[in-house]
Each structure stands twice: as structure tokens, then as C-alpha cells.
């Protein structure tokens, strides 16, 4: 069933994605690929009310709906209901390419952690804040399983509604009366945007909307504007509108996949390719010049995007030597994706001399930072004895498991196959079923096709375990018998993210 002689970075039995697309067309339409949860809090019961937050939330909700997001809007929602809605949104996010949360309302910082206040909050101490509020960590967890991109936008840096008199627990601190939030450290692939940089206070403005909401709404709807450049332009507009008194800021690190929030279906289809070289080559010349300006400031993602453009052999900008230089600068700045891509160039001798030792060093550095492609590849290197490494099957399994736990789709599928073959000590069919379910939910078309067309490549017990996972998540209600008949196949389609009556 599974062979380690398969090509590295290729799923076992991988079939053409074009075949999968045809299959999807006959089986049902994709669920919403971009989902948003917009939250506006204004009519607080026990702390000062806010003026423009609900207006801002409704403006952003309308804008996101207009550009194709499936939007859920919550206005003045109490804590219990808000938590229920967050749970629902987390489940929907699992089958979306992009999950976005926008919160406009009161936010405070307690001991370095950010909390967003529901309208029914009634606090006297730091512990009350922690118990009755939604933390930024909660919001990050909600969007964590989106397939390509995760964004949390906090328009919540107004004056601290709790003042300086809040009771503090021993060893804890609360932001002073000036307000502001603490700088977050989101996981890679997630972007957090603050209306005002950490420690600053956001302004409501003189009209019905805040300067940040107005700039964000305008730039979100601009067709063909790459997301990192979009937030940069929002920053510039707010600085201008507030005479440099308010500076929005972003935290975290998006992946090297270019992403457009607004644009024609043709543009979005062009960017849907898994080949990042082709996707970045679609960026217009005006945005390329903006990327170069960002790269000159040391922005690693801008360098990475420019490098991908230079690696597109079908384009007029093909220049592997320049690509290697850009990747080298981004790798030196600590980008694990740049380290990985530069390692591949050293491995193949593209744009610079072939050097297995240097390639291995960069693959290792990238893997140490948890870049899942590098972790998965390190598993193959150890199993095959590549790049000068001695073969070590146990270490290979450790890397494969780590890559699977990082939700690398191929690694999840392949690690499930290894478990199914009895190769992984201490793991059995139940574990295989969990990894197969997670691989299916990750949105991999190849995994979906394997489970749809070749389920018997897995043992009966592993198939039962997958059915059990589908049942536990309310996708399947039939017998857990390992028979992938019409009921199980429908469950597989819906769990993958298809709206289907088949």
C-alpha cells in the first residue's frame, strides 16, 4: 500500500488534480472558501459605551459580503452567546481557505495577554476580566484550522474602560488608563492586525466610522491588491487621516502564498495554483515595485514573493541567481520558508553551486522552526539516507509524526498509512482514523480522491476508525462497519467541504 520509494513531497498514489476538479464538479459545490465573523460591541452595561464600533462592524460586514465572504455578524452579543458563535465559526473555518475575525469594542491587556470585552462584562479584578472576556488566544484558536490563511483584526484599542482602579491579583498587571493592547505573537501563517500599534489608543474619528474602519473597508474592496500590501496601505491611510497619531500595525507571519481578498473569479482561479512561482508571477508590475520597496526595508515575505517571481521559468523575470540572493536575505532574517526554498536550490544546484551539506543545514534550520514541508522532507532524508545522512528509520518516523501533527496534508495521510501498516510503535487503527480525518478536513484534493476512489488501500479497522471520526463530528450516522458505501462516501464529501445532496 505504502512505499518509501515514492518521490519525496508526493502523496502515495497521487492523481492529477484536474481529475479531482472534474470529480468535484459532479459531486457538489465547495462550501464557502472565505468566511468572516464580524463582532461589534457598543452598548456596554457596566463600562462606558462606545460610539462607532457597531457602525464599524456593519461597514466591514457589508464590505466583506460584497467581495464574496460568507459573513456572520454579531452585534452587542453577551459572553455566553458569543462563545457559542465562536465554536460554530471554528468548525466552519476548517473547510475555508481563509477565516477572518473582526472585533470592534473594548479591549484590555492583563499581564501581557489581550482580552476583548463582551457587552455584559462586569469586572472588579483581573480574574474577572480573564473569566468574563474573550482572549486574543481564543480568537486565534478559532481560526487556527483554516486551510490557507488566518486573520484576526482588533479594532479595540480605545481608552481603557476599567481605569486604574481595577483590583489586581498578586504578580499581575493591567494596562493603565491610557489603554492599548500588548503585542501578540501569533503562530506562523496567522496575521493579527491592530487598529493602533501596541500601547497606542485607536480613535473613533469625527464621523460615524473610525479612521481605521474606513481605510480597511476601502482597501479590502480594492480588486487585485495582495494582502500584505493591503494592510500596508491601510496603515498609511490611517497615519495620514490621524496626522500620525494612530499607526495600525500587523503581527505574525503570513505564508508565502499570495492572497487577494477582492478581485475577479479569473484572478482568484489564477492564484489557486499550488505553484507559488506562478501565483506570484500574476502580481501586477505596480505591486511588484511596492514589494521591492518592502524588501528594501527587510520585509522577509516581500523578499520571498520576489524570489518566487524570479523562479518562474515561464516568465520574463526568470532569474534564479537573483532568486537565490533574495532567498538568502530572507533566510538570514529568519524566514523558515525562505530557508526551505533556498535549501532546495542548493540541493539541485539552481542559481548557485550544488551543495548537499549547505542544503541539509538549511532544511534542518527550517524544520527546527516547525516549517512542515521541511519537517516532512527531513523524514524522507533520514529514511532514505539522503544528503549525507545515515539511514535512521526511527528518526524518520519521528519527523513524519511531527509533520503530521503540524497538519501537513501529505504527512497526515502518509503517517496514517504507516500506522495502518503496523510500522509505528504504540499507534493503531484509531490513530490512523484521526489522521485520515484531519487530512480530509485540511482540504487536500489528493487525499479526498484517495478516500473517495481507493478506500480499500487501508485496512478494515482503519476504515472503521475513519467512519467513527466522521460520526463523532456529525457527518455520518450509519453503521461503523468499514464499508465505504453511499452513506460513507457522502460523509467524506461533506467533511471535505462540499455542499452535496448526493
VEXFIPA-149824 format. One record per residue (C-alpha): residue in one letter; x, y, z. Coordinates in steps of 0.05 Angstrom, whole numbers, plus 5000, padded with zeros to 4 digits. Example, Ala and Ser with C-alpha at 12.3 -4.5 7.8 and 13.67 -1.06 7.14 Angstrom:
% VEXFIPA-149824
<'A',<5246,4910,5156>> <'S',<5273,4979,5143>> 
% end
This chain:
% VEXFIPA-149824
<'X',<5000,5000,5000>> <'X',<5053,5050,5020>> <'X',<5124,5054,4996>> <'X',<5181,5098,5020>> <'X',<5209,5094,4950>> <'X',<5157,5144,4929>> <'X',<5181,5212,4907>> <'X',<5193,5260,4964>> <'X',<5139,5313,4971>> <'X',<5090,5268,4933>> <'X',<5029,5234,4963>> <'X',<5024,5159,4955>> <'X',<4984,5145,4892>> <'X',<4974,5219,4878>> <'X',<4927,5231,4819>> <'X',<4920,5291,4775>> <'X',<4886,5349,4809>> <'X',<4849,5363,4744>> <'X',<4815,5296,4752>> <'X',<4795,5315,4823>> <'X',<4765,5381,4798>> <'X',<4722,5343,4749>> <'X',<4701,5296,4804>> <'X',<4682,5353,4850>> <'X',<4641,5384,4795>> <'X',<4597,5323,4792>> <'X',<4592,5313,4867>> <'X',<4573,5381,4893>> <'X',<4596,5453,4902>> <'X',<4650,5474,4950>> <'X',<4629,5504,5016>> <'X',<4647,5577,5028>> <'X',<4722,5584,5017>> <'X',<4726,5652,5054>> <'X',<4688,5661,5119>> <'X',<4686,5720,5166>> <'X',<4660,5733,5236>> <'X',<4647,5807,5249>> <'X',<4634,5829,5320>> <'X',<4613,5898,5343>> <'X',<4605,5916,5417>> <'X',<4578,5985,5436>> <'X',<4521,5984,5487>> <'X',<4561,5960,5547>> <'X',<4521,5951,5610>> <'X',<4574,5962,5663>> <'X',<4630,6000,5629>> <'X',<4628,6062,5584>> <'X',<4591,6052,5519>> <'X',<4625,6064,5452>> <'X',<4603,6107,5394>> <'X',<4625,6079,5327>> <'X',<4641,6006,5340>> <'X',<4574,5979,5315>> <'X',<4576,6025,5255>> <'X',<4646,5999,5240>> <'X',<4625,5927,5247>> <'X',<4566,5937,5200>> <'X',<4611,5973,5149>> <'X',<4661,5916,5150>> <'X',<4607,5863,5146>> <'X',<4576,5896,5085>> <'X',<4644,5904,5052>> <'X',<4665,5831,5064>> <'X',<4597,5806,5039>> <'X',<4605,5848,4976>> <'X',<4672,5817,4959>> <'X',<4649,5746,4968>> <'X',<4658,5727,5041>> <'X',<4606,5686,5078>> <'X',<4596,5733,5137>> <'X',<4567,5723,5206>> <'X',<4554,5789,5242>> <'X',<4545,5794,5317>> <'X',<4523,5860,5350>> <'X',<4524,5872,5425>> <'X',<4529,5798,5439>> <'X',<4534,5774,5512>> <'X',<4590,5727,5532>> <'X',<4554,5660,5532>> <'X',<4524,5670,5463>> <'X',<4590,5697,5437>> <'X',<4627,5634,5459>> <'X',<4574,5591,5425>> <'X',<4582,5630,5360>> <'X',<4657,5625,5363>> <'X',<4652,5549,5369>> <'X',<4607,5547,5307>> <'X',<4654,5592,5268>> <'X',<4714,5549,5287>> <'X',<4680,5488,5256>> <'X',<4663,5526,5193>> <'X',<4734,5552,5188>> <'X',<4761,5482,5179>> <'X',<4736,5478,5108>> <'X',<4752,5550,5089>> <'X',<4815,5574,5054>> <'X',<4812,5639,5094>> <'X',<4780,5653,5162>> <'X',<4776,5725,5185>> <'X',<4751,5754,5251>> <'X',<4740,5828,5261>> <'X',<4726,5854,5332>> <'X',<4706,5926,5347>> <'X',<4696,5941,5420>> <'X',<4732,5948,5486>> <'X',<4797,5911,5494>> <'X',<4845,5909,5553>> <'X',<4912,5879,5569>> <'X',<4923,5838,5632>> <'X',<4993,5812,5648>> <'X',<5014,5814,5576>> <'X',<4952,5779,5548>> <'X',<4897,5814,5508>> <'X',<4823,5808,5526>> <'X',<4762,5831,5487>> <'X',<4702,5851,5528>> <'X',<4630,5827,5514>> <'X',<4573,5876,5529>> <'X',<4553,5841,5593>> <'X',<4622,5843,5625>> <'X',<4621,5863,5699>> <'X',<4691,5862,5727>> <'X',<4724,5883,5791>> <'X',<4791,5846,5785>> <'X',<4839,5817,5734>> <'X',<4810,5748,5746>> <'X',<4741,5775,5727>> <'X',<4770,5800,5662>> <'X',<4800,5733,5647>> <'X',<4736,5695,5664>> <'X',<4686,5740,5631>> <'X',<4723,5762,5568>> <'X',<4746,5730,5503>> <'X',<4822,5728,5497>> <'X',<4860,5740,5434>> <'X',<4886,5669,5443>> <'X',<4814,5645,5439>> <'X',<4804,5681,5373>> <'X',<4869,5653,5345>> <'X',<4847,5583,5364>> <'X',<4780,5594,5329>> <'X',<4813,5609,5262>> <'X',<4872,5561,5271>> <'X',<4847,5506,5225>> <'X',<4831,5548,5164>> <'X',<4867,5517,5105>> <'X',<4909,5574,5077>> <'X',<4904,5638,5116>> <'X',<4880,5663,5184>> <'X',<4868,5736,5201>> <'X',<4845,5769,5266>> <'X',<4833,5844,5265>> <'X',<4825,5881,5331>> <'X',<4794,5950,5326>> <'X',<4792,5950,5402>> <'X',<4848,5995,5427>> <'X',<4803,6050,5454>> <'X',<4813,6082,5523>> <'X',<4817,6030,5578>> <'X',<4745,6026,5605>> <'X',<4769,5996,5671>> <'X',<4815,6054,5690>> <'X',<4870,6046,5741>> <'X',<4827,6023,5799>> <'X',<4817,5951,5780>> <'X',<4837,5901,5833>> <'X',<4900,5863,5814>> <'X',<4919,5793,5835>> <'X',<4988,5782,5861>> <'X',<5041,5787,5806>> <'X',<4991,5813,5754>> <'X',<4986,5879,5719>> <'X',<4932,5914,5679>> <'X',<4943,5965,5624>> <'X',<4938,6035,5653>> <'X',<4885,6086,5639>> <'X',<4917,6103,5572>> <'X',<4893,6038,5543>> <'X',<4925,6000,5487>> <'X',<4939,5926,5477>> <'X',<5001,5883,5485>> <'X',<5039,5859,5424>> <'X',<5017,5788,5406>> <'X',<5059,5730,5379>> <'X',<5013,5691,5333>> <'X',<5035,5626,5300>> <'X',<5064,5628,5231>> <'X',<5010,5631,5177>> <'X',<4967,5676,5220>> <'X',<4963,5752,5217>> <'X',<4938,5796,5274>> <'X',<4922,5868,5256>> <'X',<4914,5922,5309>> <'X',<4877,5987,5293>> <'X',<4933,6020,5333>> <'X',<5001,5991,5348>> <'X',<5013,5960,5416>> <'X',<5008,6012,5471>> <'X',<4971,6063,5428>> <'X',<4898,6083,5431>> <'X',<4853,6079,5369>> <'X',<4809,6138,5352>> <'X',<4734,6138,5339>> <'X',<4740,6195,5290>> <'X',<4694,6254,5278>> <'X',<4643,6217,5235>> <'X',<4602,6154,5240>> <'X',<4662,6109,5228>> <'X',<4732,6105,5256>> <'X',<4792,6123,5211>> <'X',<4816,6051,5214>> <'X',<4748,6020,5194>> <'X',<4742,6069,5136>> <'X',<4811,6054,5109>> <'X',<4803,5979,5120>> <'X',<4736,5977,5084>> <'X',<4764,6016,5025>> <'X',<4826,5973,5017>> <'X',<4791,5906,5028>> <'X',<4748,5920,4968>> <'X',<4805,5941,4922>> <'X',<4810,5887,4868>> <'X',<4875,5851,4859>> <'X',<4911,5882,4919>> <'X',<4956,5830,4952>> <'X',<4940,5822,5026>> <'X',<5007,5844,5055>> <'X',<5007,5907,5012>> <'X',<4934,5919,5031>> <'X',<4950,5924,5105>> <'X',<5009,5968,5089>> <'X',<4964,6016,5052>> <'X',<4913,6016,5108>> <'X',<4969,6036,5155>> <'X',<4990,6094,5111>> <'X',<4918,6119,5103>> <'X',<4905,6118,5178>> <'X',<4970,6154,5193>> <'X',<4950,6208,5143>> <'X',<4879,6214,5170>> <'X',<4901,6220,5242>> <'X',<4962,6264,5229>> <'X',<5009,6208,5252>> <'X',<4973,6200,5319>> <'X',<4949,6129,5304>> <'X',<4991,6076,5269>> <'X',<4958,6009,5254>> <'X',<5005,5950,5259>> <'X',<5007,5877,5240>> <'X',<5038,5819,5277>> <'X',<5053,5748,5256>> <'X',<5078,5720,5191>> <'X',<5036,5700,5132>> <'X',<5058,5642,5089>> <'X',<5090,5655,5021>> <'X',<5024,5643,4985>> <'X',<4999,5708,4952>> <'X',<4927,5724,4970>> <'X',<4876,5773,4943>> <'X',<4814,5789,4983>> <'X',<4778,5823,4925>> <'X',<4782,5811,4851>> <'X',<4752,5775,4792>> <'X',<4739,5700,4793>> <'X',<4792,5693,4738>> <'X',<4845,5725,4783>> <'X',<4827,5681,4841>> <'X',<4830,5619,4797>> <'X',<4899,5640,4773>> <'X',<4922,5645,4845>> <'X',<4891,5578,4865>> <'X',<4952,5541,4837>> <'X',<4997,5505,4887>> <'X',<5057,5531,4848>> <'X',<5076,5595,4885>> <'X',<5122,5616,4828>> <'X',<5063,5621,4780>> <'X',<5018,5653,4833>> <'X',<5068,5708,4849>> <'X',<5083,5720,4775>> <'X',<5010,5742,4769>> <'X',<5024,5803,4813>> <'X',<5020,5867,4773>> <'X',<5081,5910,4760>> <'X',<5056,5965,4806>> <'X',<5052,5917,4864>> <'X',<5119,5887,4847>> <'X',<5150,5955,4856>> <'X',<5116,5960,4924>> <'X',<5143,5892,4942>> <'X',<5213,5915,4924>> <'X',<5205,5975,4970>> <'X',<5183,5930,5026>> <'X',<5240,5882,5012>> <'X',<5289,5940,5018>> <'X',<5263,5951,5089>> <'X',<5279,5879,5107>> <'X',<5209,5850,5099>> <'X',<5222,5775,5091>> <'X',<5155,5759,5058>> <'X',<5166,5812,5005>> <'X',<5234,5781,4990>> <'X',<5203,5713,4987>> <'X',<5149,5736,4938>> <'X',<5200,5769,4893>> <'X',<5243,5706,4895>> <'X',<5184,5663,4873>> <'X',<5173,5711,4814>> <'X',<5246,5701,4794>> <'X',<5239,5625,4797>> <'X',<5181,5623,4747>> <'X',<5218,5595,4686>> <'X',<5159,5611,4641>> <'X',<5161,5685,4657>> <'X',<5203,5743,4632>> <'X',<5230,5756,4702>> <'X',<5263,5688,4708>> <'X',<5329,5698,4745>> <'X',<5350,5641,4792>> <'X',<5413,5677,4814>> <'X',<5373,5737,4837>> <'X',<5322,5690,4868>> <'X',<5377,5656,4908>> <'X',<5402,5723,4933>> <'X',<5332,5744,4955>> <'X',<5321,5677,4990>> <'X',<5388,5683,5023>> <'X',<5370,5751,5052>> <'X',<5302,5726,5076>> <'X',<5333,5663,5105>> <'X',<5384,5705,5142>> <'X',<5325,5745,5170>> <'X',<5298,5680,5199>> <'X',<5243,5661,5149>> <'X',<5235,5585,5153>> <'X',<5201,5584,5085>> <'X',<5259,5621,5054>> <'X',<5308,5573,5087>> <'X',<5269,5515,5058>> <'X',<5266,5544,4987>> <'X',<5340,5563,4989>> <'X',<5356,5492,5012>> <'X',<5321,5464,4950>> <'X',<5364,5510,4906>> <'X',<5428,5484,4939>> <'X',<5403,5413,4934>> <'X',<5391,5420,4859>> <'X',<5445,5470,4842>> <'X',<5397,5522,4816>> <'X',<5422,5594,4818>> <'X',<5483,5575,4859>> <'X',<5531,5516,4865>> <'X',<5502,5449,4885>> <'X',<5518,5436,4959>> <'X',<5486,5379,4997>> <'X',<5517,5400,5064>> <'X',<5490,5471,5058>> <'X',<5422,5444,5035>> <'X',<5418,5398,5095>> <'X',<5437,5455,5142>> <'X',<5381,5498,5115>> <'X',<5329,5442,5115>> <'X',<5347,5429,5188>> <'X',<5341,5502,5207>> <'X',<5273,5507,5174>> <'X',<5249,5443,5207>> <'X',<5273,5468,5275>> <'X',<5225,5527,5266>> <'X',<5168,5479,5252>> <'X',<5161,5491,5177>> <'X',<5120,5429,5160>> <'X',<5148,5418,5089>> <'X',<5218,5417,5117>> <'X',<5199,5371,5174>> <'X',<5166,5323,5126>> <'X',<5227,5324,5080>> <'X',<5274,5311,5138>> <'X',<5236,5247,5150>> <'X',<5249,5224,5079>> <'X',<5322,5244,5084>> <'X',<5332,5201,5146>> <'X',<5293,5142,5118>> <'X',<5329,5143,5051>> <'X',<5398,5164,5076>> <'X',<5398,5226,5032>> <'X',<5442,5288,5034>> <'X',<5497,5251,5070>> <'X',<5454,5227,5128>> <'X',<5457,5156,5153>> <'X',<5392,5118,5147>> <'X',<5352,5121,5212>> <'X',<5281,5094,5206>> <'X',<5263,5112,5278>> <'X',<5284,5184,5269>> <'X',<5247,5186,5202>> <'X',<5183,5164,5238>> <'X',<5193,5219,5289>> <'X',<5197,5271,5235>> <'X',<5137,5242,5198>> <'X',<5096,5245,5262>> <'X',<5117,5316,5276>> <'X',<5098,5337,5205>> <'X',<5031,5303,5213>> <'X',<5019,5338,5279>> <'X',<5035,5404,5243>> <'X',<4976,5387,5197>> <'X',<5017,5376,5135>> <'X',<4965,5341,5090>> <'X',<5011,5292,5056>> <'X',<5045,5276,5122>> <'X',<4979,5263,5157>> <'X',<4957,5216,5101>> <'X',<5023,5180,5096>> <'X',<5032,5174,5172>> <'X',<4962,5143,5175>> <'X',<4986,5094,5122>> <'X',<5048,5077,5163>> <'X',<5004,5065,5224>> <'X',<4958,5022,5183>> <'X',<5018,4981,5161>> <'X',<5037,4969,5234>> <'X',<5103,5007,5227>> <'X',<5091,5059,5281>> <'X',<5102,5033,5352>> <'X',<5045,5047,5401>> <'X',<4994,5070,5349>> <'X',<4936,5033,5319>> <'X',<4874,5040,5275>> <'X',<4842,5093,5320>> <'X',<4903,5138,5309>> <'X',<4902,5124,5234>> <'X',<4829,5144,5231>> <'X',<4843,5210,5267>> <'X',<4900,5228,5219>> <'X',<4858,5209,5158>> <'X',<4800,5253,5183>> <'X',<4847,5312,5195>> <'X',<4879,5303,5127>> <'X',<4810,5303,5095>> <'X',<4790,5366,5133>> <'X',<4855,5400,5112>> <'X',<4827,5407,5041>> <'X',<4877,5364,5004>> <'X',<4844,5345,4938>> <'X',<4891,5286,4931>> <'X',<4871,5259,5000>> <'X',<4798,5268,4982>> <'X',<4807,5230,4918>> <'X',<4844,5172,4951>> <'X',<4790,5164,5004>> <'X',<4734,5170,4952>> <'X',<4762,5123,4900>> <'X',<4811,5077,4936>> <'X',<4789,5070,5009>> <'X',<4807,4996,5010>> <'X',<4880,5014,5007>> <'X',<4870,5019,5083>> <'X',<4853,4961,5128>> <'X',<4782,4947,5151>> <'X',<4798,4971,5222>> <'X',<4827,5037,5198>> <'X',<4766,5048,5154>> <'X',<4721,5036,5214>> <'X',<4762,5086,5254>> <'X',<4753,5139,5200>> <'X',<4678,5125,5199>> <'X',<4678,5134,5275>> <'X',<4712,5201,5267>> <'X',<4660,5222,5215>> <'X',<4605,5200,5263>> <'X',<4635,5237,5322>> <'X',<4635,5301,5282>> <'X',<4563,5291,5258>> <'X',<4579,5277,5186>> <'X',<4558,5203,5187>> <'X',<4502,5165,5222>> <'X',<4508,5096,5190>> <'X',<4539,5032,5216>> <'X',<4613,5032,5233>> <'X',<4630,4972,5190>> <'X',<4687,4995,5145>> <'X',<4642,4992,5083>> <'X',<4651,5057,5045>> <'X',<4582,5055,5013>> <'X',<4539,5115,4992>> <'X',<4529,5139,5064>> <'X',<4603,5139,5080>> <'X',<4621,5170,5013>> <'X',<4572,5226,5025>> <'X',<4602,5237,5094>> <'X',<4672,5241,5063>> <'X',<4648,5293,5012>> <'X',<4615,5337,5065>> <'X',<4673,5331,5113>> <'X',<4719,5352,5057>> <'X',<4678,5415,5048>> <'X',<4628,5400,4993>> <'X',<4555,5421,4996>> <'X',<4522,5360,4966>> <'X',<4457,5323,4966>> <'X',<4490,5262,4933>> 
% end
